[in-house]
Amino acid sequence: MSLVGFALAGFVIVTAVATALLRDTLAAIIVFAAYSLGMALFYSLLLAPDVGLTEAAIGAGVTTILLLLTIAKTSRPAEGVVLADINWPAATVSVGLAAVLLFVVGTIPAENFLGGVTPVTGAAGTPGESVSAYYLAAAYTDTGVHNTVTAVLAAYRGFDTFGEAVVVFSAGVAVLVVLRKEVFA
């Protein structure tokens, strides 16, 4: 990974930790928005612009607006402690999971980051090339759907797409519950 990638990863880690430790809700929301923008840039850097755009729109945009609306509808606590006490067992587990993640990411060949031949893009001579060719050739016969992108999202990745829809629906219901609770209080 390049120097920009390491700097961006450091930024994401710092904003994630700051979001978890800040006691002021407004400050935590603002830092979380910065985290989401950092993740959007990181996804784009890892050659996943679709995920990056989704993170920017949902994570930094919609989520930030919903969180700001939520705290506007509720009361802010009086000034007091800025940072929360650290839960050391949870912090140890989090650091352990981050170490495992870094180890796994470290086993990915360096040419998969920032260009070069990568199965994700389906460059000539890679496993991704045959997967892309299969989807393009067999999507209609396998699914009966004319649009290949729709066939991939609805049929080949149907459970994943359903899971994403459930998450978005659950988030919407949670926002309605929070906002309605304040209206009737």
Protein Blocks (a to p, Z undefined) as FASTA:
>chain_A
ZZklmmmmmmmmmmmmmmmmpmblklmmmmmmmmmmmmmmmmmmnopaklmmmmmmmmmm
mmmmmmmmmmmmpccdddddfbdcddfklmmmmmmmmmmmmmmmmmpcfklgggajdfkl
opghiaklmmmmmmmmmmmmmnopablklmmmmmmmmmmmmmmmmmmmmmmmmmmmmmmm
mmmZZ
